[in-house]
Amino acid sequence: MSAAGFQLDRPAPGTLRASGVLSFETAAAALQAIGAALAGEPVARLDLAGISRSDSAGLACVLAAQAEARRLGRPLGVENMPEGMRALAQVCEVDVLVG
């Protein structure tokens, strides 16, 4: 799944791997893609190692994806969060939500 600079794939069962840009320009489409993936085969991990650039909309997208997973009764762990996104999560005091 791709949205102008954002890509999402399943490298292994239970894992979604995001890559590219997760920002204001891509967050809505990214959240839609992640939501569709969550509605299908169970997903336990969202791997962000491939995210090259993100902003506050990207962080909001990750938080919304986790909320959707919880709504579906499937906790979603976030792995390899980019340092900039992690710093933003700390400043916004939501770092405990994303792990």
CYANA upper distance limits for C-alpha pairs under 8 A (distance plus 0.5 A):
  1 MET  CA      7 GLN  CA      6.16
  1 MET  CA      8 LEU  CA      5.63
  1 MET  CA      9 ASP  CA      6.99
  1 MET  CA     33 ALA  CA      7.23
  2 SER  CA      6 PHE  CA      6.03
  2 SER  CA      7 GLN  CA      4.82
  2 SER  CA      8 LEU  CA      6.83
  3 ALA  CA      7 GLN  CA      6.90
  3 ALA  CA     26 THR  CA      6.94
  3 ALA  CA     29 ALA  CA      6.51
  3 ALA  CA     30 ALA  CA      7.18
  4 ALA  CA     26 THR  CA      7.33
  5 GLY  CA     20 GLY  CA      5.85
  5 GLY  CA     21 VAL  CA      5.87
  5 GLY  CA     22 LEU  CA      8.47
  5 GLY  CA     26 THR  CA      7.63
  6 PHE  CA     18 ALA  CA      7.68
  6 PHE  CA     19 SER  CA      6.37
  6 PHE  CA     20 GLY  CA      5.17
  6 PHE  CA     21 VAL  CA      5.66
  6 PHE  CA     22 LEU  CA      6.86
  6 PHE  CA     26 THR  CA      6.96
  6 PHE  CA     30 ALA  CA      7.24
  7 GLN  CA     18 ALA  CA      6.19
  7 GLN  CA     19 SER  CA      5.68
  7 GLN  CA     20 GLY  CA      6.66
  7 GLN  CA     30 ALA  CA      8.42
  8 LEU  CA     16 LEU  CA      7.16
  8 LEU  CA     17 ARG  CA      6.11
  8 LEU  CA     18 ALA  CA      5.12
  8 LEU  CA     19 SER  CA      6.99
  8 LEU  CA     30 ALA  CA      8.46
  8 LEU  CA     33 ALA  CA      7.92
  8 LEU  CA     34 ILE  CA      8.09
  9 ASP  CA     16 LEU  CA      6.24
  9 ASP  CA     17 ARG  CA      5.82
  9 ASP  CA     18 ALA  CA      7.23
 10 ARG  CA     14 GLY  CA      8.26
 10 ARG  CA     15 THR  CA      6.24
 10 ARG  CA     16 LEU  CA      5.28
 10 ARG  CA     17 ARG  CA      6.50
 11 PRO  CA     15 THR  CA      7.04
 11 PRO  CA     16 LEU  CA      7.38
 11 PRO  CA     17 ARG  CA      7.21
 12 ALA  CA     16 LEU  CA      8.27
 13 PRO  CA     43 VAL  CA      7.99
 14 GLY  CA     41 GLU  CA      8.01
 14 GLY  CA     42 PRO  CA      6.36
 14 GLY  CA     43 VAL  CA      4.59
 14 GLY  CA     44 ALA  CA      5.68
 14 GLY  CA     45 ARG  CA      6.84
 15 THR  CA     43 VAL  CA      6.10
 15 THR  CA     44 ALA  CA      6.64
 15 THR  CA     45 ARG  CA      5.26
 15 THR  CA     46 LEU  CA      6.48
 15 THR  CA     47 ASP  CA      7.57
 16 LEU  CA     43 VAL  CA      7.44
 16 LEU  CA     45 ARG  CA      6.71
 16 LEU  CA     46 LEU  CA      5.40
 16 LEU  CA     47 ASP  CA      6.56
 17 ARG  CA     46 LEU  CA      6.43
 17 ARG  CA     47 ASP  CA      5.16
 17 ARG  CA     48 LEU  CA      6.75
 17 ARG  CA     49 ALA  CA      8.19
 17 ARG  CA     50 GLY  CA      7.91
 18 ALA  CA     46 LEU  CA      7.74
 18 ALA  CA     47 ASP  CA      6.62
 18 ALA  CA     48 LEU  CA      5.77
 18 ALA  CA     49 ALA  CA      7.84
 18 ALA  CA     50 GLY  CA      6.46
 18 ALA  CA     51 ILE  CA      6.88
 19 SER  CA     48 LEU  CA      7.12
 19 SER  CA     49 ALA  CA      7.58
 19 SER  CA     50 GLY  CA      4.45
 19 SER  CA     51 ILE  CA      4.90
 19 SER  CA     52 SER  CA      7.47
 20 GLY  CA     50 GLY  CA      6.65
 20 GLY  CA     51 ILE  CA      5.28
 20 GLY  CA     52 SER  CA      5.78
 20 GLY  CA     53 ARG  CA      7.43
 21 VAL  CA     26 THR  CA      7.44
 21 VAL  CA     51 ILE  CA      6.28
 21 VAL  CA     52 SER  CA      6.21
 21 VAL  CA     53 ARG  CA      5.40
 21 VAL  CA     54 SER  CA      6.46
 22 LEU  CA     26 THR  CA      6.17
 22 LEU  CA     27 ALA  CA      6.21
 22 LEU  CA     30 ALA  CA      7.89
 22 LEU  CA     51 ILE  CA      7.27
 22 LEU  CA     53 ARG  CA      6.73
 22 LEU  CA     54 SER  CA      5.20
 22 LEU  CA     55 ASP  CA      7.49
 22 LEU  CA     57 ALA  CA      7.94
 22 LEU  CA     58 GLY  CA      5.21
 23 SER  CA     27 ALA  CA      5.90
 23 SER  CA     53 ARG  CA      7.74
 23 SER  CA     54 SER  CA      5.45
 23 SER  CA     55 ASP  CA      5.65
 23 SER  CA     56 SER  CA      7.62
 23 SER  CA     57 ALA  CA      5.82
 23 SER  CA     58 GLY  CA      5.26
 24 PHE  CA     28 ALA  CA      8.23
 24 PHE  CA     55 ASP  CA      7.67
 24 PHE  CA     56 SER  CA      8.25
 24 PHE  CA     57 ALA  CA      5.66
 24 PHE  CA     58 GLY  CA      7.42
 26 THR  CA     30 ALA  CA      6.39
 27 ALA  CA     31 LEU  CA      6.43
 27 ALA  CA     57 ALA  CA      6.54
 27 ALA  CA     58 GLY  CA      6.18
 27 ALA  CA     61 CYS  CA      6.38
 28 ALA  CA     32 GLN  CA      6.77
 28 ALA  CA     61 CYS  CA      8.03
 29 ALA  CA     33 ALA  CA      6.70
 30 ALA  CA     34 ILE  CA      6.59
 30 ALA  CA     61 CYS  CA      7.95
 31 LEU  CA     35 GLY  CA      6.37
 31 LEU  CA     61 CYS  CA      6.26
 31 LEU  CA     62 VAL  CA      8.34
 31 LEU  CA     64 ALA  CA      8.04
 31 LEU  CA     65 ALA  CA      7.07
 32 GLN  CA     36 ALA  CA      6.68
 33 ALA  CA     37 ALA  CA      6.76
 34 ILE  CA     38 LEU  CA      6.60
 34 ILE  CA     65 ALA  CA      7.23
 35 GLY  CA     39 ALA  CA      6.71
 35 GLY  CA     65 ALA  CA      7.12
 35 GLY  CA     68 GLU  CA      7.59
 36 ALA  CA     40 GLY  CA      7.17
 37 ALA  CA     41 GLU  CA      7.46
 37 ALA  CA     43 VAL  CA      8.32
 38 LEU  CA     42 PRO  CA      6.92
 38 LEU  CA     43 VAL  CA      6.61
 38 LEU  CA     68 GLU  CA      8.45
 38 LEU  CA     69 ALA  CA      7.08
 39 ALA  CA     72 LEU  CA      8.36
 42 PRO  CA     74 ARG  CA      7.90
 43 VAL  CA     74 ARG  CA      7.91
 43 VAL  CA     76 LEU  CA      7.39
 44 ALA  CA     74 ARG  CA      7.49
 44 ALA  CA     75 PRO  CA      6.83
 44 ALA  CA     76 LEU  CA      5.32
 44 ALA  CA     77 GLY  CA      6.54
 45 ARG  CA     76 LEU  CA      5.92
 45 ARG  CA     77 GLY  CA      5.23
 45 ARG  CA     78 VAL  CA      6.33
 45 ARG  CA     79 GLU  CA      7.39
 46 LEU  CA     76 LEU  CA      7.27
 46 LEU  CA     77 GLY  CA      6.61
 46 LEU  CA     78 VAL  CA      5.37
 46 LEU  CA     79 GLU  CA      6.57
 47 ASP  CA     78 VAL  CA      6.54
 47 ASP  CA     79 GLU  CA      5.23
 47 ASP  CA     80 ASN  CA      6.42
 47 ASP  CA     81 MET  CA      7.99
 48 LEU  CA     78 VAL  CA      7.76
 48 LEU  CA     79 GLU  CA      6.57
 48 LEU  CA     80 ASN  CA      5.72
 48 LEU  CA     81 MET  CA      5.75
 48 LEU  CA     82 PRO  CA      7.39
 49 ALA  CA     79 GLU  CA      7.87
 49 ALA  CA     80 ASN  CA      5.34
 49 ALA  CA     81 MET  CA      6.88
 49 ALA  CA     82 PRO  CA      7.23
 51 ILE  CA     82 PRO  CA      7.37
 52 SER  CA     82 PRO  CA      8.42
 54 SER  CA     58 GLY  CA      5.88
 54 SER  CA     59 LEU  CA      7.95
 54 SER  CA     84 GLY  CA      7.95
 54 SER  CA     85 MET  CA      7.01
 55 ASP  CA     59 LEU  CA      7.02
 55 ASP  CA     85 MET  CA      7.33
 56 SER  CA     60 ALA  CA      6.65
 56 SER  CA     85 MET  CA      8.23
 56 SER  CA     88 LEU  CA      7.74
 57 ALA  CA     61 CYS  CA      6.57
 58 GLY  CA     62 VAL  CA      6.90
 58 GLY  CA     85 MET  CA      8.41
 59 LEU  CA     63 LEU  CA      6.81
 59 LEU  CA     85 MET  CA      6.90
 59 LEU  CA     88 LEU  CA      8.35
 59 LEU  CA     89 ALA  CA      7.68
 60 ALA  CA     64 ALA  CA      6.53
 61 CYS  CA     65 ALA  CA      6.58
 62 VAL  CA     66 GLN  CA      6.79
 62 VAL  CA     98 VAL  CA      8.34
 63 LEU  CA     67 ALA  CA      6.74
 63 LEU  CA     97 LEU  CA      8.01
 63 LEU  CA     98 VAL  CA      7.41
 64 ALA  CA     68 GLU  CA      6.66
 65 ALA  CA     69 ALA  CA      6.69
 65 ALA  CA     76 LEU  CA      8.45
 66 GLN  CA     70 ARG  CA      6.71
 66 GLN  CA     75 PRO  CA      7.49
 66 GLN  CA     76 LEU  CA      6.02
 66 GLN  CA     77 GLY  CA      8.26
 66 GLN  CA     98 VAL  CA      8.45
 67 ALA  CA     71 ARG  CA      6.67
 68 GLU  CA     72 LEU  CA      6.82
 69 ALA  CA     73 GLY  CA      6.81
 69 ALA  CA     74 ARG  CA      5.55
 69 ALA  CA     75 PRO  CA      6.17
 69 ALA  CA     76 LEU  CA      6.48
 70 ARG  CA     74 ARG  CA      5.77
 70 ARG  CA     75 PRO  CA      5.75
 70 ARG  CA     76 LEU  CA      7.87
 77 GLY  CA     98 VAL  CA      7.85
 77 GLY  CA     99 GLY  CA      7.76
 78 VAL  CA     98 VAL  CA      6.74
 78 VAL  CA     99 GLY  CA      7.18
 81 MET  CA     85 MET  CA      7.06
 81 MET  CA     86 ARG  CA      6.75
 82 PRO  CA     86 ARG  CA      6.72
 83 GLU  CA     87 ALA  CA      6.59
 84 GLY  CA     88 LEU  CA      6.71
 85 MET  CA     89 ALA  CA      6.61
 86 ARG  CA     90 GLN  CA      6.79
 86 ARG  CA     95 ASP  CA      7.40
 87 ALA  CA     91 VAL  CA      6.78
 88 LEU  CA     92 CYS  CA      6.60
 89 ALA  CA     93 GLU  CA      6.38
 89 ALA  CA     94 VAL  CA      5.59
 89 ALA  CA     95 ASP  CA      5.20
 90 GLN  CA     94 VAL  CA      6.63
 90 GLN  CA     95 ASP  CA      5.53
 94 VAL  CA     98 VAL  CA      7.46
 95 ASP  CA     99 GLY  CA      6.69
